[in-house]
């Protein structure tokens, strides 16, 4: 076992976030994550955040404590935390994904279900979805 852990959580933005606000959030997160060896991806969709973090347990704890104290988030809900053998997002200190089109009811319904009743299957689907979107998609912007 490598000593790596994966944490998946959801939250809501406390207010509208302009692109410049997102850029500032990402810049700080990427710098801190690089220095701590944390990788992952962040989906911002319809006022919600879905984020996966990977790294050493202590680094994940520090990162999540910082997130919980961030006033830009509310209703922060940890959905999954477990040891992993290999990071799925090793090339990204914080990949950011957002929709480039109109709201999609299927995505919203999936996020509602995931937050209300996370199961092993929906958690795996969420992490796979984040990975696919982070790699690039026609209707999603990743940076």
N, CA, C and O atoms as a GROMACS GRO file, in nm:
protein
  572
    1UNK      N    1   0.085  -0.119   0.000
    1UNK     CA    2   0.000   0.000   0.000
    1UNK      C    3   0.089   0.124   0.000
    1UNK      O    4   0.192   0.127   0.068
    2UNK      N    5   0.051   0.224  -0.073
    2UNK     CA    6   0.134   0.342  -0.092
    2UNK      C    7   0.119   0.447   0.017
    2UNK      O    8   0.204   0.536   0.028
    3UNK      N    9   0.014   0.439   0.098
    3UNK     CA   10  -0.009   0.544   0.198
    3UNK      C   11  -0.091   0.659   0.145
    3UNK      O   12  -0.111   0.758   0.216
    4UNK      N   13  -0.137   0.650   0.021
    4UNK     CA   14  -0.221   0.755  -0.038
    4UNK      C   15  -0.366   0.735   0.003
    4UNK      O   16  -0.412   0.623   0.027
    5UNK      N   17  -0.439   0.847   0.010
    5UNK     CA   18  -0.582   0.842   0.035
    5UNK      C   19  -0.654   0.927  -0.068
    5UNK      O   20  -0.597   1.017  -0.129
    6UNK      N   21  -0.781   0.894  -0.086
    6UNK     CA   22  -0.869   0.968  -0.175
    6UNK      C   23  -0.984   1.022  -0.089
    6UNK      O   24  -1.040   0.949  -0.008
    7UNK      N   25  -1.017   1.149  -0.108
    7UNK     CA   26  -1.130   1.212  -0.041
    7UNK      C   27  -1.219   1.273  -0.149
    7UNK      O   28  -1.170   1.346  -0.235
    8UNK      N   29  -1.348   1.244  -0.143
    8UNK     CA   30  -1.446   1.302  -0.232
    8UNK      C   31  -1.546   1.376  -0.146
    8UNK      O   32  -1.599   1.322  -0.049
    9UNK      N   33  -1.573   1.502  -0.181
    9UNK     CA   34  -1.673   1.578  -0.106
    9UNK      C   35  -1.751   1.667  -0.201
    9UNK      O   36  -1.711   1.691  -0.315
   10UNK      N   37  -1.865   1.714  -0.151
   10UNK     CA   38  -1.947   1.812  -0.224
   10UNK      C   39  -1.972   1.930  -0.133
   10UNK      O   40  -1.970   1.918  -0.010
   11UNK      N   41  -1.996   2.045  -0.195
   11UNK     CA   42  -2.034   2.165  -0.121
   11UNK      C   43  -2.113   2.256  -0.213
   11UNK      O   44  -2.125   2.232  -0.333
   12UNK      N   45  -2.165   2.361  -0.156
   12UNK     CA   46  -2.234   2.464  -0.233
   12UNK      C   47  -2.156   2.593  -0.221
   12UNK      O   48  -2.098   2.623  -0.116
   13UNK      N   49  -2.156   2.670  -0.328
   13UNK     CA   50  -2.095   2.803  -0.324
   13UNK      C   51  -2.188   2.893  -0.242
   13UNK      O   52  -2.310   2.884  -0.255
   14UNK      N   53  -2.132   2.978  -0.158
   14UNK     CA   54  -2.214   3.067  -0.076
   14UNK      C   55  -2.268   3.184  -0.157
   14UNK      O   56  -2.360   3.252  -0.112
   15UNK      N   57  -2.212   3.208  -0.273
   15UNK     CA   58  -2.258   3.315  -0.359
   15UNK      C   59  -2.209   3.291  -0.500
   15UNK      O   60  -2.137   3.195  -0.528
   16UNK      N   61  -2.249   3.380  -0.588
   16UNK     CA   62  -2.205   3.371  -0.727
   16UNK      C   63  -2.053   3.389  -0.732
   16UNK      O   64  -1.998   3.476  -0.665
   17UNK      N   65  -1.987   3.307  -0.812
   17UNK     CA   66  -1.842   3.317  -0.826
   17UNK      C   67  -1.808   3.359  -0.968
   17UNK      O   68  -1.836   3.287  -1.064
   18UNK      N   69  -1.749   3.475  -0.979
   18UNK     CA   70  -1.705   3.525  -1.110
   18UNK      C   71  -1.580   3.449  -1.153
   18UNK      O   72  -1.511   3.391  -1.068
   19UNK      N   73  -1.550   3.447  -1.282
   19UNK     CA   74  -1.430   3.378  -1.328
   19UNK      C   75  -1.302   3.422  -1.253
   19UNK      O   76  -1.215   3.339  -1.227
   20UNK      N   77  -1.291   3.549  -1.220
   20UNK     CA   78  -1.173   3.596  -1.147
   20UNK      C   79  -1.168   3.535  -1.006
   20UNK      O   80  -1.059   3.506  -0.955
   21UNK      N   81  -1.284   3.515  -0.944
   21UNK     CA   82  -1.289   3.451  -0.811
   21UNK      C   83  -1.241   3.307  -0.821
   21UNK      O   84  -1.164   3.260  -0.736
   22UNK      N   85  -1.286   3.237  -0.923
   22UNK     CA   86  -1.244   3.098  -0.946
   22UNK      C   87  -1.094   3.093  -0.972
   22UNK      O   88  -1.025   3.005  -0.919
   23UNK      N   89  -1.043   3.186  -1.053
   23UNK     CA   90  -0.900   3.189  -1.082
   23UNK      C   91  -0.817   3.206  -0.955
   23UNK      O   92  -0.716   3.139  -0.938
   24UNK      N   93  -0.860   3.295  -0.866
   24UNK     CA   94  -0.788   3.315  -0.739
   24UNK      C   95  -0.793   3.189  -0.653
   24UNK      O   96  -0.693   3.149  -0.594
   25UNK      N   97  -0.910   3.128  -0.646
   25UNK     CA   98  -0.925   3.004  -0.570
   25UNK      C   99  -0.830   2.897  -0.623
   25UNK      O  100  -0.761   2.830  -0.546
   26UNK      N  101  -0.828   2.881  -0.755
   26UNK     CA  102  -0.744   2.779  -0.817
   26UNK      C  103  -0.596   2.806  -0.798
   26UNK      O  104  -0.518   2.715  -0.770
   27UNK      N  105  -0.557   2.931  -0.814
   27UNK     CA  106  -0.414   2.966  -0.801
   27UNK      C  107  -0.362   2.927  -0.663
   27UNK      O  108  -0.257   2.864  -0.651
   28UNK      N  109  -0.436   2.966  -0.559
   28UNK     CA  110  -0.394   2.933  -0.423
   28UNK      C  111  -0.395   2.783  -0.396
   28UNK      O  112  -0.302   2.729  -0.338
   29UNK      N  113  -0.503   2.716  -0.440
   29UNK     CA  114  -0.515   2.572  -0.418
   29UNK      C  115  -0.404   2.496  -0.489
   29UNK      O  116  -0.345   2.403  -0.433
   30UNK      N  117  -0.375   2.534  -0.612
   30UNK     CA  118  -0.271   2.464  -0.688
   30UNK      C  119  -0.134   2.479  -0.623
   30UNK      O  120  -0.057   2.383  -0.616
   31UNK      N  121  -0.103   2.599  -0.576
   31UNK     CA  122   0.027   2.620  -0.511
   31UNK      C  123   0.037   2.536  -0.383
   31UNK      O  124   0.137   2.467  -0.362
   32UNK      N  125  -0.066   2.541  -0.299
   32UNK     CA  126  -0.063   2.463  -0.175
   32UNK      C  127  -0.059   2.314  -0.205
   32UNK      O  128   0.016   2.240  -0.141
   33UNK      N  129  -0.139   2.269  -0.300
   33UNK     CA  130  -0.144   2.126  -0.331
   33UNK      C  131  -0.011   2.076  -0.384
   33UNK      O  132   0.035   1.968  -0.345
   34UNK      N  133   0.052   2.154  -0.474
   34UNK     CA  134   0.183   2.112  -0.526
   34UNK      C  135   0.283   2.097  -0.412
   34UNK      O  136   0.359   2.000  -0.409
   35UNK      N  137   0.284   2.191  -0.319
   35UNK     CA  138   0.382   2.185  -0.210
   35UNK      C  139   0.355   2.069  -0.114
   35UNK      O  140   0.446   2.024  -0.044
   36UNK      N  141   0.232   2.019  -0.112
   36UNK     CA  142   0.196   1.910  -0.021
   36UNK      C  143   0.179   1.775  -0.092
   36UNK      O  144   0.150   1.674  -0.028
   37UNK      N  145   0.197   1.774  -0.224
   37UNK     CA  146   0.182   1.650  -0.298
   37UNK      C  147   0.038   1.605  -0.314
   37UNK      O  148   0.011   1.485  -0.329
   38UNK      N  149  -0.056   1.699  -0.312
   38UNK     CA  150  -0.198   1.668  -0.328
   38UNK      C  151  -0.236   1.687  -0.475
   38UNK      O  152  -0.198   1.786  -0.538
   39UNK      N  153  -0.311   1.592  -0.528
   39UNK     CA  154  -0.362   1.601  -0.664
   39UNK      C  155  -0.513   1.588  -0.661
   39UNK      O  156  -0.571   1.550  -0.559
   40UNK      N  157  -0.578   1.622  -0.773
   40UNK     CA  158  -0.722   1.606  -0.778
   40UNK      C  159  -0.787   1.691  -0.884
   40UNK      O  160  -0.722   1.748  -0.971
   41UNK      N  161  -0.920   1.697  -0.873
   41UNK     CA  162  -1.000   1.773  -0.968
   41UNK      C  163  -1.119   1.834  -0.895
   41UNK      O  164  -1.169   1.780  -0.796
   42UNK      N  165  -1.162   1.949  -0.946
   42UNK     CA  166  -1.273   2.024  -0.889
   42UNK      C  167  -1.374   2.052  -1.000
   42UNK      O  168  -1.341   2.112  -1.102
   43UNK      N  169  -1.497   2.009  -0.978
   43UNK     CA  170  -1.607   2.038  -1.069
   43UNK      C  171  -1.692   2.146  -1.006
   43UNK      O  172  -1.736   2.133  -0.892
   44UNK      N  173  -1.715   2.254  -1.078
   44UNK     CA  174  -1.806   2.361  -1.035
   44UNK      C  175  -1.924   2.358  -1.131
   44UNK      O  176  -1.909   2.387  -1.250
   45UNK      N  177  -2.040   2.323  -1.079
   45UNK     CA  178  -2.157   2.304  -1.164
   45UNK      C  179  -2.282   2.351  -1.093
   45UNK      O  180  -2.316   2.302  -0.985
   46UNK      N  181  -2.351   2.446  -1.152
   46UNK     CA  182  -2.480   2.492  -1.102
   46UNK      C  183  -2.473   2.529  -0.953
   46UNK      O  184  -2.561   2.493  -0.874
   47UNK      N  185  -2.367   2.602  -0.916
   47UNK     CA  186  -2.353   2.648  -0.778
   47UNK      C  187  -2.298   2.546  -0.681
   47UNK      O  188  -2.289   2.572  -0.561
   48UNK      N  189  -2.262   2.430  -0.732
   48UNK     CA  190  -2.208   2.323  -0.646
   48UNK      C  191  -2.064   2.293  -0.682
   48UNK      O  192  -2.019   2.316  -0.794
   49UNK      N  193  -1.995   2.241  -0.584
   49UNK     CA  194  -1.860   2.190  -0.605
   49UNK      C  195  -1.860   2.041  -0.576
   49UNK      O  196  -1.921   1.995  -0.480
   50UNK      N  197  -1.792   1.966  -0.660
   50UNK     CA  198  -1.761   1.826  -0.636
   50UNK      C  199  -1.611   1.816  -0.654
   50UNK      O  200  -1.558   1.849  -0.760
   51UNK      N  201  -1.544   1.770  -0.550
   51UNK     CA  202  -1.398   1.768  -0.556
   51UNK      C  203  -1.345   1.635  -0.508
   51UNK      O  204  -1.394   1.578  -0.410
   52UNK      N  205  -1.243   1.587  -0.578
   52UNK     CA  206  -1.168   1.470  -0.535
   52UNK      C  207  -1.026   1.517  -0.505
   52UNK      O  208  -0.965   1.591  -0.583
   53UNK      N  209  -0.975   1.473  -0.392
   53UNK     CA  210  -0.838   1.504  -0.349
   53UNK      C  211  -0.766   1.372  -0.326
   53UNK      O  212  -0.823   1.276  -0.275
   54UNK      N  213  -0.639   1.368  -0.364
   54UNK     CA  214  -0.556   1.250  -0.344
   54UNK      C  215  -0.423   1.293  -0.283
   54UNK      O  216  -0.368   1.396  -0.319
   55UNK      N  217  -0.374   1.213  -0.190
   55UNK     CA  218  -0.244   1.244  -0.131
   55UNK      C  219  -0.223   1.169  -0.001
   55UNK      O  220  -0.302   1.082   0.036
   56UNK      N  221  -0.117   1.205   0.067
   56UNK     CA  222  -0.089   1.147   0.198
   56UNK      C  223  -0.199   1.190   0.294
   56UNK      O  224  -0.250   1.302   0.282
   57UNK      N  225  -0.237   1.105   0.390
   57UNK     CA  226  -0.348   1.137   0.480
   57UNK      C  227  -0.335   1.272   0.551
   57UNK      O  228  -0.433   1.347   0.560
   58UNK      N  229  -0.217   1.305   0.600
   58UNK     CA  230  -0.198   1.433   0.670
   58UNK      C  231  -0.220   1.551   0.575
   58UNK      O  232  -0.279   1.651   0.615
   59UNK      N  233  -0.173   1.540   0.454
   59UNK     CA  234  -0.191   1.648   0.355
   59UNK      C  235  -0.339   1.663   0.320
   59UNK      O  236  -0.388   1.774   0.304
   60UNK      N  237  -0.410   1.550   0.307
   60UNK     CA  238  -0.554   1.555   0.279
   60UNK      C  239  -0.627   1.621   0.396
   60UNK      O  240  -0.716   1.704   0.375
   61UNK      N  241  -0.590   1.584   0.520
   61UNK     CA  242  -0.651   1.645   0.639
   61UNK      C  243  -0.633   1.797   0.638
   61UNK      O  244  -0.729   1.871   0.660
   62UNK      N  245  -0.511   1.842   0.613
   62UNK     CA  246  -0.483   1.986   0.612
   62UNK      C  247  -0.563   2.057   0.503
   62UNK      O  248  -0.618   2.164   0.525
   63UNK      N  249  -0.568   1.996   0.387
   63UNK     CA  250  -0.641   2.056   0.275
   63UNK      C  251  -0.790   2.065   0.308
   63UNK      O  252  -0.853   2.168   0.285
   64UNK      N  253  -0.847   1.958   0.361
   64UNK     CA  254  -0.990   1.957   0.390
   64UNK      C  255  -1.025   2.052   0.504
   64UNK      O  256  -1.131   2.114   0.502
   65UNK      N  257  -0.938   2.064   0.603
   65UNK     CA  258  -0.960   2.163   0.711
   65UNK      C  259  -0.967   2.304   0.653
   65UNK      O  260  -1.051   2.384   0.693
   66UNK      N  261  -0.879   2.332   0.561
   66UNK     CA  262  -0.878   2.464   0.497
   66UNK      C  263  -1.007   2.488   0.419
   66UNK      O  264  -1.065   2.596   0.425
   67UNK      N  265  -1.053   2.386   0.348
   67UNK     CA  266  -1.178   2.396   0.272
   67UNK      C  267  -1.295   2.420   0.366
   67UNK      O  268  -1.380   2.504   0.339
   68UNK      N  269  -1.299   2.348   0.478
   68UNK     CA  270  -1.408   2.363   0.572
   68UNK      C  271  -1.412   2.503   0.635
   68UNK      O  272  -1.518   2.549   0.676
   69UNK      N  273  -1.298   2.569   0.642
   69UNK     CA  274  -1.293   2.705   0.696
   69UNK      C  275  -1.312   2.814   0.591
   69UNK      O  276  -1.314   2.932   0.624
   70UNK      N  277  -1.326   2.776   0.466
   70UNK     CA  278  -1.339   2.871   0.355
   70UNK      C  279  -1.483   2.918   0.346
   70UNK      O  280  -1.574   2.838   0.327
   71UNK      N  281  -1.505   3.046   0.360
   71UNK     CA  282  -1.640   3.103   0.360
   71UNK      C  283  -1.708   3.099   0.223
   71UNK      O  284  -1.827   3.130   0.213
   72UNK      N  285  -1.635   3.063   0.121
   72UNK     CA  286  -1.696   3.052  -0.012
   72UNK      C  287  -1.774   2.922  -0.029
   72UNK      O  288  -1.846   2.904  -0.128
   73UNK      N  289  -1.759   2.830   0.068
   73UNK     CA  290  -1.829   2.701   0.066
   73UNK      C  291  -1.927   2.694   0.182
   73UNK      O  292  -1.905   2.752   0.287
   74UNK      N  293  -2.035   2.620   0.160
   74UNK     CA  294  -2.126   2.584   0.268
   74UNK      C  295  -2.177   2.443   0.240
   74UNK      O  296  -2.157   2.389   0.131
   75UNK      N  297  -2.240   2.385   0.339
   75UNK     CA  298  -2.292   2.247   0.326
   75UNK      C  299  -2.184   2.154   0.272
   75UNK      O  300  -2.207   2.080   0.176
   76UNK      N  301  -2.069   2.159   0.334
   76UNK     CA  302  -1.956   2.074   0.292
   76UNK      C  303  -1.983   1.933   0.343
   76UNK      O  304  -1.992   1.909   0.463
   77UNK      N  305  -1.995   1.840   0.249
   77UNK     CA  306  -2.035   1.704   0.282
   77UNK      C  307  -1.930   1.605   0.233
   77UNK      O  308  -1.919   1.581   0.113
   78UNK      N  309  -1.852   1.546   0.326
   78UNK     CA  310  -1.760   1.440   0.283
   78UNK      C  311  -1.843   1.319   0.238
   78UNK      O  312  -1.935   1.277   0.308
   79UNK      N  313  -1.810   1.265   0.122
   79UNK     CA  314  -1.886   1.152   0.067
   79UNK      C  315  -1.810   1.021   0.073
   79UNK      O  316  -1.869   0.913   0.078
   80UNK      N  317  -1.676   1.032   0.071
   80UNK     CA  318  -1.596   0.911   0.061
   80UNK      C  319  -1.453   0.944   0.100
   80UNK      O  320  -1.399   1.048   0.063
   81UNK      N  321  -1.394   0.854   0.177
   81UNK     CA  322  -1.251   0.865   0.207
   81UNK      C  323  -1.199   0.724   0.225
   81UNK      O  324  -1.252   0.646   0.305
   82UNK      N  325  -1.094   0.691   0.152
   82UNK     CA  326  -1.038   0.556   0.160
   82UNK      C  327  -0.895   0.556   0.107
   82UNK      O  328  -0.856   0.644   0.030
   83UNK      N  329  -0.819   0.456   0.149
   83UNK     CA  330  -0.684   0.439   0.093
   83UNK      C  331  -0.694   0.404  -0.055
   83UNK      O  332  -0.789   0.339  -0.099
   84UNK      N  333  -0.594   0.447  -0.130
   84UNK     CA  334  -0.584   0.411  -0.272
   84UNK      C  335  -0.442   0.362  -0.300
   84UNK      O  336  -0.347   0.400  -0.231
   85UNK      N  337  -0.432   0.279  -0.399
   85UNK     CA  338  -0.300   0.226  -0.437
   85UNK      C  339  -0.225   0.323  -0.527
   85UNK      O  340  -0.104   0.342  -0.514
   86UNK      N  341  -0.301   0.385  -0.619
   86UNK     CA  342  -0.242   0.474  -0.719
   86UNK      C  343  -0.332   0.594  -0.738
   86UNK      O  344  -0.455   0.581  -0.742
   87UNK      N  345  -0.273   0.712  -0.751
   87UNK     CA  346  -0.350   0.834  -0.777
   87UNK      C  347  -0.409   0.830  -0.917
   87UNK      O  348  -0.341   0.790  -1.012
   88UNK      N  349  -0.534   0.871  -0.931
   88UNK     CA  350  -0.598   0.878  -1.063
   88UNK      C  351  -0.577   1.013  -1.129
   88UNK      O  352  -0.599   1.028  -1.249
   89UNK      N  353  -0.533   1.113  -1.052
   89UNK     CA  354  -0.516   1.249  -1.102
   89UNK      C  355  -0.373   1.298  -1.082
   89UNK      O  356  -0.354   1.414  -1.043
   90UNK      N  357  -0.272   1.215  -1.107
   90UNK     CA  358  -0.135   1.253  -1.071
   90UNK      C  359  -0.080   1.374  -1.145
   90UNK      O  360   0.012   1.440  -1.096
   91UNK      N  361  -0.135   1.403  -1.262
   91UNK     CA  362  -0.081   1.514  -1.342
   91UNK      C  363  -0.141   1.649  -1.307
   91UNK      O  364  -0.100   1.751  -1.362
   92UNK      N  365  -0.238   1.653  -1.215
   92UNK     CA  366  -0.306   1.778  -1.184
   92UNK      C  367  -0.303   1.810  -1.035
   92UNK      O  368  -0.355   1.733  -0.954
   93UNK      N  369  -0.243   1.922  -0.998
   93UNK     CA  370  -0.248   1.966  -0.859
   93UNK      C  371  -0.389   2.013  -0.824
   93UNK      O  372  -0.428   2.009  -0.707
   94UNK      N  373  -0.463   2.058  -0.922
   94UNK     CA  374  -0.606   2.086  -0.908
   94UNK      C  375  -0.663   2.117  -1.045
   94UNK      O  376  -0.659   2.232  -1.090
   95UNK      N  377  -0.714   2.017  -1.110
   95UNK     CA  378  -0.778   2.035  -1.241
   95UNK      C  379  -0.916   2.093  -1.215
   95UNK      O  380  -0.988   2.047  -1.127
   96UNK      N  381  -0.952   2.192  -1.293
   96UNK     CA  382  -1.082   2.258  -1.277
   96UNK      C  383  -1.170   2.226  -1.396
   96UNK      O  384  -1.127   2.235  -1.511
   97UNK      N  385  -1.294   2.187  -1.368
   97UNK     CA  386  -1.388   2.149  -1.472
   97UNK      C  387  -1.518   2.226  -1.452
   97UNK      O  388  -1.570   2.234  -1.341
   98UNK      N  389  -1.570   2.284  -1.560
   98UNK     CA  390  -1.699   2.352  -1.554
   98UNK      C  391  -1.773   2.326  -1.685
   98UNK      O  392  -1.713   2.292  -1.787
   99UNK      N  393  -1.903   2.343  -1.680
   99UNK     CA  394  -1.986   2.320  -1.798
   99UNK      C  395  -1.978   2.441  -1.890
   99UNK      O  396  -1.977   2.556  -1.844
  100UNK      N  397  -1.973   2.415  -2.019
  100UNK     CA  398  -1.971   2.525  -2.116
  100UNK      C  399  -2.107   2.541  -2.182
  100UNK      O  400  -2.123   2.621  -2.274
  101UNK      N  401  -2.205   2.464  -2.135
  101UNK     CA  402  -2.338   2.471  -2.195
  101UNK      C  403  -2.445   2.493  -2.089
  101UNK      O  404  -2.414   2.523  -1.974
  102UNK      N  405  -2.571   2.478  -2.128
  102UNK     CA  406  -2.680   2.496  -2.033
  102UNK      C  407  -2.681   2.383  -1.929
  102UNK      O  408  -2.621   2.278  -1.949
  103UNK      N  409  -2.751   2.407  -1.819
  103UNK     CA  410  -2.761   2.307  -1.713
  103UNK      C  411  -2.820   2.178  -1.769
  103UNK      O  412  -2.910   2.180  -1.853
  104UNK      N  413  -2.769   2.067  -1.723
  104UNK     CA  414  -2.811   1.935  -1.767
  104UNK      C  415  -2.884   1.868  -1.651
  104UNK      O  416  -2.826   1.846  -1.545
  105UNK      N  417  -3.012   1.834  -1.672
  105UNK     CA  418  -3.092   1.775  -1.564
  105UNK      C  419  -3.035   1.641  -1.517
  105UNK      O  420  -3.046   1.608  -1.399
  106UNK      N  421  -2.975   1.564  -1.606
  106UNK     CA  422  -2.919   1.435  -1.566
  106UNK      C  423  -2.800   1.454  -1.473
  106UNK      O  424  -2.786   1.381  -1.375
  107UNK      N  425  -2.714   1.552  -1.501
  107UNK     CA  426  -2.600   1.580  -1.414
  107UNK      C  427  -2.650   1.630  -1.279
  107UNK      O  428  -2.602   1.585  -1.174
  108UNK      N  429  -2.746   1.721  -1.280
  108UNK     CA  430  -2.802   1.772  -1.154
  108UNK      C  431  -2.864   1.660  -1.072
  108UNK      O  432  -2.844   1.654  -0.950
  109UNK      N  433  -2.939   1.571  -1.136
  109UNK     CA  434  -3.002   1.459  -1.065
  109UNK      C  435  -2.897   1.366  -1.006
  109UNK      O  436  -2.913   1.318  -0.894
  110UNK      N  437  -2.789   1.340  -1.082
  110UNK     CA  438  -2.682   1.255  -1.031
  110UNK      C  439  -2.617   1.319  -0.909
  110UNK      O  440  -2.593   1.251  -0.809
  111UNK      N  441  -2.589   1.448  -0.915
  111UNK     CA  442  -2.527   1.517  -0.801
  111UNK      C  443  -2.621   1.517  -0.680
  111UNK      O  444  -2.575   1.501  -0.567
  112UNK      N  445  -2.751   1.537  -0.703
  112UNK     CA  446  -2.848   1.530  -0.594
  112UNK      C  447  -2.845   1.393  -0.527
  112UNK      O  448  -2.841   1.383  -0.404
  113UNK      N  449  -2.847   1.289  -0.609
  113UNK     CA  450  -2.846   1.152  -0.556
  113UNK      C  451  -2.716   1.124  -0.481
  113UNK      O  452  -2.717   1.065  -0.373
  114UNK      N  453  -2.605   1.165  -0.539
  114UNK     CA  454  -2.474   1.143  -0.477
  114UNK      C  455  -2.467   1.210  -0.340
  114UNK      O  456  -2.417   1.151  -0.244
  115UNK      N  457  -2.516   1.332  -0.331
  115UNK     CA  458  -2.509   1.404  -0.204
  115UNK      C  459  -2.606   1.346  -0.102
  115UNK      O  460  -2.572   1.335   0.016
  116UNK      N  461  -2.726   1.308  -0.145
  116UNK     CA  462  -2.826   1.258  -0.052
  116UNK      C  463  -2.795   1.118  -0.001
  116UNK      O  464  -2.818   1.087   0.116
  117UNK      N  465  -2.743   1.034  -0.089
  117UNK     CA  466  -2.720   0.895  -0.051
  117UNK      C  467  -2.602   0.837  -0.128
  117UNK      O  468  -2.620   0.761  -0.222
  118UNK      N  469  -2.481   0.874  -0.086
  118UNK     CA  470  -2.364   0.820  -0.157
  118UNK      C  471  -2.351   0.670  -0.134
  118UNK      O  472  -2.356   0.623  -0.020
  119UNK      N  473  -2.334   0.598  -0.241
  119UNK     CA  474  -2.309   0.454  -0.233
  119UNK      C  475  -2.173   0.428  -0.295
  119UNK      O  476  -2.114   0.516  -0.358
  120UNK      N  477  -2.124   0.308  -0.278
  120UNK     CA  478  -1.996   0.274  -0.340
  120UNK      C  479  -2.002   0.293  -0.491
  120UNK      O  480  -1.907   0.341  -0.553
  121UNK      N  481  -2.116   0.256  -0.550
  121UNK     CA  482  -2.131   0.268  -0.695
  121UNK      C  483  -2.134   0.414  -0.739
  121UNK      O  484  -2.068   0.450  -0.837
  122UNK      N  485  -2.210   0.500  -0.670
  122UNK     CA  486  -2.219   0.640  -0.713
  122UNK      C  487  -2.088   0.714  -0.687
  122UNK      O  488  -2.052   0.804  -0.763
  123UNK      N  489  -2.019   0.678  -0.581
  123UNK     CA  490  -1.889   0.739  -0.555
  123UNK      C  491  -1.791   0.704  -0.666
  123UNK      O  492  -1.720   0.791  -0.716
  124UNK      N  493  -1.787   0.578  -0.705
  124UNK     CA  494  -1.699   0.536  -0.814
  124UNK      C  495  -1.737   0.608  -0.944
  124UNK      O  496  -1.650   0.651  -1.019
  125UNK      N  497  -1.868   0.620  -0.969
  125UNK     CA  498  -1.914   0.691  -1.088
  125UNK      C  499  -1.870   0.837  -1.085
  125UNK      O  500  -1.828   0.892  -1.187
  126UNK      N  501  -1.879   0.900  -0.968
  126UNK     CA  502  -1.841   1.041  -0.955
  126UNK      C  503  -1.692   1.061  -0.981
  126UNK      O  504  -1.654   1.155  -1.050
  127UNK      N  505  -1.610   0.974  -0.926
  127UNK     CA  506  -1.464   0.986  -0.947
  127UNK      C  507  -1.431   0.959  -1.094
  127UNK      O  508  -1.346   1.028  -1.151
  128UNK      N  509  -1.495   0.861  -1.154
  128UNK     CA  510  -1.474   0.833  -1.297
  128UNK      C  511  -1.520   0.951  -1.381
  128UNK      O  512  -1.452   0.990  -1.476
  129UNK      N  513  -1.635   1.008  -1.348
  129UNK     CA  514  -1.686   1.125  -1.420
  129UNK      C  515  -1.588   1.241  -1.411
  129UNK      O  516  -1.557   1.304  -1.512
  130UNK      N  517  -1.538   1.269  -1.290
  130UNK     CA  518  -1.441   1.378  -1.274
  130UNK      C  519  -1.316   1.352  -1.359
  130UNK      O  520  -1.264   1.444  -1.422
  131UNK      N  521  -1.270   1.230  -1.360
  131UNK     CA  522  -1.151   1.198  -1.437
  131UNK      C  523  -1.175   1.218  -1.586
  131UNK      O  524  -1.091   1.275  -1.656
  132UNK      N  525  -1.289   1.172  -1.636
  132UNK     CA  526  -1.319   1.188  -1.778
  132UNK      C  527  -1.334   1.335  -1.816
  132UNK      O  528  -1.282   1.378  -1.918
  133UNK      N  529  -1.405   1.411  -1.732
  133UNK     CA  530  -1.423   1.553  -1.762
  133UNK      C  531  -1.291   1.628  -1.753
  133UNK      O  532  -1.266   1.718  -1.832
  134UNK      N  533  -1.208   1.591  -1.658
  134UNK     CA  534  -1.078   1.657  -1.642
  134UNK      C  535  -0.989   1.632  -1.763
  134UNK      O  536  -0.906   1.716  -1.798
  135UNK      N  537  -1.007   1.517  -1.826
  135UNK     CA  538  -0.928   1.484  -1.945
  135UNK      C  539  -0.976   1.561  -2.069
  135UNK      O  540  -0.905   1.568  -2.169
  136UNK      N  541  -1.096   1.619  -2.060
  136UNK     CA  542  -1.148   1.700  -2.171
  136UNK      C  543  -1.273   1.639  -2.232
  136UNK      O  544  -1.284   1.517  -2.248
  137UNK      N  545  -1.367   1.725  -2.265
  137UNK     CA  546  -1.493   1.684  -2.325
  137UNK      C  547  -1.549   1.801  -2.403
  137UNK      O  548  -1.518   1.916  -2.374
  138UNK      N  549  -1.631   1.772  -2.502
  138UNK     CA  550  -1.685   1.876  -2.590
  138UNK      C  551  -1.770   1.980  -2.517
  138UNK      O  552  -1.766   2.098  -2.550
  139UNK      N  553  -1.848   1.936  -2.418
  139UNK     CA  554  -1.940   2.026  -2.349
  139UNK      C  555  -1.888   2.076  -2.215
  139UNK      O  556  -1.958   2.145  -2.142
  140UNK      N  557  -1.765   2.040  -2.184
  140UNK     CA  558  -1.708   2.077  -2.054
  140UNK      C  559  -1.572   2.143  -2.078
  140UNK      O  560  -1.498   2.104  -2.169
  141UNK      N  561  -1.543   2.241  -1.997
  141UNK     CA  562  -1.414   2.310  -2.004
  141UNK      C  563  -1.328   2.260  -1.889
  141UNK      O  564  -1.373   2.256  -1.774
  142UNK      N  565  -1.207   2.224  -1.920
  142UNK     CA  566  -1.112   2.179  -1.818
  142UNK      C  567  -0.986   2.263  -1.829
  142UNK      O  568  -0.934   2.284  -1.939
  143UNK      N  569  -0.939   2.309  -1.715
  143UNK     CA  570  -0.814   2.385  -1.712
  143UNK      C  571  -0.745   2.368  -1.579
  143UNK      O  572  -0.638   2.425  -1.557
   0.00000   0.00000   0.00000
